[in-house]
């Protein structure tokens, strides 16, 4: 390029004309005042994009560190990717909703080189997210306000299993094992499950015994005797 720019003007103009008609990559080299000017900013930007796409930088923090180490002052950034914090600390308190939103963005985007690694990280640390994403979809998850209990119920409803198994799973999720519950409350939960699954069936607390080994007893609550039921173990259905 220096060789061309130091030519006498007449020769340089003829040479530049030939270059313009050829295959000169004008993304990086431009013509200005009958001279060739290289745009180093665009070159460096494309190199950066190449490194991102090819996973040289595994996360935004690594990229920021690289920029700072090369004398670029990163004053502020709008990057806020929960997986960066999750990668640093798997016990980090990150809302389920934020991770769902990022999972959706990652699944739909190819803008950053380590999308796959971050999707795998979410799947490992929060397995409910990919299960829900590919079973009921992000729109339904948002409609449910990212409530995990409701999301699990809708996942179960979509599964290709018997209604009996769906009922058992929902009871297990909502009542649990070795967790005493008042008979009246157990009845309410079972009735809601039947309704959710579209079953026209009268709910009774003792319906729990169709699916689980249970024990009933009476306990005192605020000076009153309250009938309770407790799930002990699941019944093995042959």
PyMOL commands that set and color helices and strands:
alter all, ss='L'
color gray80, all
select helices_A, chain A and resi 2-5+9-21+40-53+60-69+82-88+96-108+115-125+127-135+138-143+148-158+163-174+183-196+205-210
alter helices_A, ss='H'
color red, helices_A
select strands_A, chain A and resi 29-32+35-38+181-182+212-221+224-234
alter strands_A, ss='S'
color yellow, strands_A
deselect
rebuild
show_as cartoon
